[in-house]
Amino acid sequence: VILSYYLNDIDSAAERLGYRAPSRVAEPPRWLQPLVYRSYLFNYLYWRCYRFSAKRFLGAGYWENLKKLYGDPLVLKSHAQEILEIIRYCEKQNIRLIVVIFPHLRYPAESSPFTRIIADFLKSQSVETLNLSDYFSGRPFQSLMVNSQDSHPNEAVHREVAELLRKQLTG
């Protein structure tokens, strides 16, 4: 099993403990909703304008919230239990587990303390890891992400990670 770990994977543990992630998207004004939700053109234009105008808030608020969650011992303990369930399942089934740990691609270097927490925990459980924080540090985030609106890894990043995994699996 190759598990792709992204920093927002901690969100479910936080929600179970009563944390609510800050809203990253506000609904359109009530008077505009019929137009936005019934027209592809207006929907596209509205969300492009919204994301453009709220870009700084959307990314920064989300990142600040993630940092807070990784600093909360109760959230980390709950999250460790989630990860342990996956580890124990793989052990019972005699399945090799490798966890690929992605940093926040907009902030790869700044993600390192948080990805290290997860990598250290996994190593303490004898789980193979591939922590990508250092690998992507120093690279422009635009070269890593799908686009300015989507911070998921782009096709080139997936290709690089696949090659790193191939080396780890065959080496």
C-alpha positions as a printed Julia matrix, in Angstrom:
171×3 Matrix{Float64}:
   0.0    0.0     0.0
   1.33   3.41   -0.92
  -0.38   6.0     1.24
  -0.19   9.58    0.1
  -0.17  11.8     3.19
  -0.96  15.49    2.93
  -0.92  17.89    5.87
  -4.68  18.41    5.8
  -5.13  14.73    6.7
  -5.16  15.94   10.31
  -8.49  17.73    9.73
 -10.73  14.76   10.55
  -9.05  14.23   13.94
  -9.45  17.94   14.69
 -13.12  17.9    13.7
 -13.8   14.96   16.02
 -12.37  17.06   18.85
 -14.65  19.98   18.01
 -12.34  22.11   15.9
 -13.92  23.77   12.93
 -11.67  24.65   10.06
 -11.98  28.27    9.02
 -14.29  28.64    6.09
 -12.22  28.91    2.95
 -15.16  29.8     0.73
 -18.1   32.07    1.42
 -21.39  31.53   -0.35
 -22.33  34.11   -2.98
 -24.7   36.83   -1.77
 -28.28  35.55   -1.62
 -29.43  37.83   -4.42
 -26.7   36.47   -6.73
 -27.1   32.75   -5.92
 -29.77  31.96   -8.55
 -27.55  33.34  -11.27
 -24.35  31.68   -9.98
 -25.96  28.28   -9.42
 -28.01  28.16  -12.62
 -25.53  29.46  -15.17
 -22.21  27.83  -15.97
 -20.88  31.11  -17.3
 -21.83  33.17  -14.22
 -20.68  30.37  -11.92
 -17.27  30.31  -13.61
 -16.93  34.11  -13.6
 -18.09  34.48   -9.99
 -15.69  31.87   -8.58
 -12.75  33.12  -10.64
 -13.33  36.66   -9.36
 -13.93  35.41   -5.83
 -10.75  33.35   -5.74
  -8.73  36.16   -7.28
  -9.99  38.71   -4.76
  -9.68  36.37   -1.75
  -6.46  34.58   -2.78
  -4.3   35.96    0.02
  -6.91  35.19    2.72
  -7.76  31.72    1.41
  -4.22  30.37    1.42
  -2.91  32.12    4.53
  -5.91  31.3     6.74
  -5.78  27.66    5.76
  -2.03  27.44    6.41
  -2.31  29.18    9.8
  -5.04  26.73   10.83
  -2.89  23.72    9.85
   0.02  25.03   11.9
  -2.27  25.4    14.9
  -3.55  21.82   14.56
  -0.05  20.35   14.41
   0.79  22.27   17.58
  -2.12  20.8    19.54
  -1.11  17.62   21.43
  -4.71  16.35   21.68
  -5.25  16.66   17.95
  -1.92  14.99   17.23
  -2.75  12.1    19.58
  -6.13  11.57   17.91
  -4.53  11.77   14.48
  -1.85   9.26   15.49
  -4.65   6.83   16.36
  -6.08   7.22   12.85
  -2.71   6.48   11.33
  -2.19   3.53   13.66
  -5.4    1.94   12.38
  -3.97   1.93    8.87
  -0.63   0.59   10.08
  -2.25  -2.2    12.12
  -4.49  -3.19    9.22
  -1.5   -3.51    6.9
   0.42  -5.49    9.52
  -2.49  -7.93   10.03
  -2.8   -8.43    6.3
   0.99  -8.72    5.89
   0.98  -5.79    3.45
   4.0   -3.57    2.93
   3.15   0.06    3.7
   5.02   3.07    2.34
   3.81   6.54    3.26
   4.61   9.43    0.92
   4.49  12.62    2.99
   3.75  15.74    0.97
   4.48  19.19    2.37
   2.09  22.04    1.77
   3.25  22.76   -1.77
   2.93  26.51   -1.36
   5.16  26.34    1.74
   7.42  23.27    1.36
  10.28  24.46    3.6
   7.92  25.82    6.25
   6.09  22.47    6.25
   9.18  20.59    7.36
   8.51  20.71   11.14
   5.05  19.25   10.58
   6.0   16.61    8.05
   8.85  15.62   10.39
   6.32  14.99   13.19
   4.49  12.54   10.95
   7.67  10.98    9.54
   9.1   10.46   13.04
   5.87   8.88   14.24
   5.78   6.53   11.24
   9.43   5.58   11.7
   8.72   4.81   15.38
   6.18   2.32   14.04
   8.73   0.87   11.56
   6.84   2.24    8.56
   8.75   3.16    5.41
   8.4    6.83    4.53
   9.22   9.21    1.75
   9.16  12.73    3.22
   9.12  15.25    0.38
   9.54  18.51    2.34
  13.27  18.85    1.76
  12.96  17.51   -1.78
  10.6   20.34   -2.79
  12.13  23.1    -0.63
  13.55  26.0    -2.58
  11.45  25.36   -5.66
   8.87  27.91   -6.81
   5.46  26.74   -5.64
   4.01  27.51   -9.08
   6.13  24.68  -10.5
   4.67  22.21   -8.0
   0.93  22.93   -7.91
  -1.89  22.12  -10.32
  -2.6   25.83  -10.68
  -2.9   28.99   -8.59
  -6.33  27.86   -7.4
  -5.41  24.26   -6.55
  -2.4   23.42   -4.39
  -2.48  19.7    -5.17
   0.61  18.27   -6.88
   0.7   18.75  -10.63
   1.45  16.07  -13.22
   5.21  16.71  -13.22
   5.38  16.38   -9.44
   3.47  13.1    -9.59
   5.94  11.86  -12.19
   8.91  12.82   -9.96
   7.36  11.17   -6.92
   6.61   8.02   -8.92
  10.29   7.85   -9.89
  11.38   8.29   -6.27
   8.97   5.53   -5.26
  10.23   3.25   -8.01
  13.77   3.68   -6.67
  12.61   2.99   -3.12
  10.67  -0.11   -4.17
  13.46  -1.59   -6.28
  16.5   -0.31   -4.35
